Amino acid sequence: MPTSKTHSRHVVGDDDFTDLLPETRRALAHRIALAQRDGRLPGVVAGVLRSGERLWWGARSMVDGRAPTTDVQFRIGSITKTFVAVLVLRLRDEGLLRLSDRLGEHLPDVGPGAGELTVRQLLAHTSGLAAEPPGPWWERTDGSLRPELADLLQEPPLRHEPGRVFHYSNVGFGLLGALVERLRGDDWYTVLHREVLNPLGMRRTTAVPEAPHAGGWAVHPWADVILAEPLPQTGRMAPAGQLWSTVDDLLRWAAFLSAGDDRVLSAATLAEMREPQAPGEGGYGLGLALDHAGGVALAGHTGSMPGFLAALWIAPAERLGAVVLTNTTSAPNFSVSELAADLVGIVAEREPDFPEPWRPLTSYDPAVLALTGPWYWGPTACGLRLVGENELELVQLAAPRERVSLLRPADGQTWDGDTWTVTGGYWHGETMRVVRGAESAAGAGGEAAISHLDMGTFVLTREPYPLDGPTPGAVDSAGWRAEKW
């Protein structure tokens, strides 16, 4: 038997690289060590996941031998908003509300102004609401100072015309928490624990700190001295930033935000949450911030409360995610968002994910297969590929080959095989109809031959500008020609 490695039959696959290379682990550890020193962070703990599993974690601390672990709680600030958004989308998916609903339809006590805002606008920070509630700084004062919903609203409540601009509003998520309570008939955190945290096994994500937890610190901007921050309960503003969590729990949350869990929310709804709703520095979806770093598309959120900074980013295309938790109010030479993005980038660049192996379909519909191949919008060449049993990919062949749109059977009706809903690209949300001619391609009783595709009124034909085809407007009767000019 041959023994030379050149004759080995072993094939290296992705299972051979489930652990990070030592060089990558060192680069991750070095990155957080620099962040802790340069940002003068009392403590920092971070984790990276791939395909739903923790890949790496590391920590640094100002106290030798006392670095936090992945089970130590930190306050996560506005990452709380991602949990509230999931609760709201659950209500939508159950048919208890629509994103186009006016807030006043469900919370009539919010009064004029705020009552006219839509649920979508609140989720996307396009409501125009003031950023903060009136009164003293809500993050450092007890929530009992704002006992009623009306106490969350400035006078007047709006700073911008609704739907016109992105304006981050903590108040908006305080109102969304109240919306969850009204429709569920229970406290928002109780609902969160019952419907989300418990199914996902997130036992260390709580409304109040539970040991072991970090203390919150402020670091003097001009001296290496520190000051303890208070830890108030924020009452009706809690849905904007109250939660405490750990690296391990937030990695579970990152895995869920990437792939979904039908016990909580489907992957399709989570993908909808990642669709841009409003402009911003990186963009914003439905309760999720959007960004790009090093060519990697990110979704997630950052968080800050006095004494704490946090960040969670997922990169769904790379099946990666990162969480960073630290216990400082601010740091002039440190960005918690950049640190989390860098951790994703280090792994994505050094150890890119293995793609899923190509496999043939297990079944297909011959009528759908008949739709595949070249189609022409005027002289523009397009192509339809069968990529699922009833799933077509539309590409524009003149451009570098990339997915333009995905076509799936139209919802809300008994599917006739000829009506499709388009996702992505120019025709996102439009309907594609297969238009058939009067003559049968299969003789008497057969199915009529396909004349063309109606893509949101755009006509796609099997050849460019056919003389006897259905192209709107007159086609030159001379047809395609070659001439000497």
HELIX and SHEET records of a PDB file:
HELIX    1   1 LYS A    5  HIS A    7  5                                   3    
HELIX    2   2 ASP A   14  PHE A   17  5                                   4    
HELIX    3   3 PRO A   22  ASP A   38  1                                  17    
HELIX    4   4 GLY A   77  ILE A   79  5                                   3    
HELIX    5   5 THR A   80  ASP A   93  1                                  14    
HELIX    6   6 LEU A  103  HIS A  106  1                                   4    
HELIX    7   7 PRO A  108  VAL A  110  5                                   3    
HELIX    8   8 ALA A  114  GLU A  116  5                                   3    
HELIX    9   9 VAL A  119  ALA A  124  1                                   6    
HELIX   10  10 TRP A  138  ARG A  140  5                                   3    
HELIX   11  11 GLY A  143  LEU A  145  5                                   3    
HELIX   12  12 LEU A  149  LEU A  152  5                                   4    
HELIX   13  13 ASN A  170  ARG A  184  1                                  15    
HELIX   14  14 TRP A  188  LEU A  192  1                                   5    
HELIX   15  15 HIS A  193  LEU A  197  3                                   5    
HELIX   16  16 ASN A  198  LEU A  200  1                                   3    
HELIX   17  17 GLY A  235  ALA A  240  5                                   6    
HELIX   18  18 VAL A  247  ALA A  259  1                                  13    
HELIX   19  19 ALA A  267  MET A  273  1                                   7    
HELIX   20  20 PRO A  316  GLU A  318  5                                   3    
HELIX   21  21 VAL A  336  ARG A  350  1                                  15    
HELIX   22  22 PRO A  366  LEU A  369  1                                   4    
SHEET    1   A 6 GLU A  53  SER A  61  0                                        
SHEET    2   A 6 GLY A  43  ARG A  50 -1                                        
SHEET    3   A 6 LEU A 320  THR A 326 -1                                        
SHEET    4   A 6 PHE A 308  ALA A 315 -1                                        
SHEET    5   A 6 VAL A 296  MET A 305 -1                                        
SHEET    6   A 6 ALA A 289  ALA A 293 -1                                        
SHEET    1   B 2 PHE A  74  ARG A  75  0                                        
SHEET    2   B 2 TRP A 244  SER A 245 -1                                        
SHEET    1   C 2 TRP A 217  VAL A 219  0                                        
SHEET    2   C 2 ILE A 226  ALA A 228 -1                                        
SHEET    1   D 8 GLY A 373  TRP A 377  0                                        
SHEET    2   D 8 THR A 380  GLY A 388 -1                                        
SHEET    3   D 8 GLU A 391  GLN A 396 -1                                        
SHEET    4   D 8 ARG A 403  PRO A 409 -1                                        
SHEET    5   D 8 THR A 419  THR A 423 -1                                        
SHEET    6   D 8 THR A 431  SER A 440 -1                                        
SHEET    7   D 8 ALA A 448  MET A 455 -1                                        
SHEET    8   D 8 PHE A 458  LEU A 460 -1                                        
END                                                                             
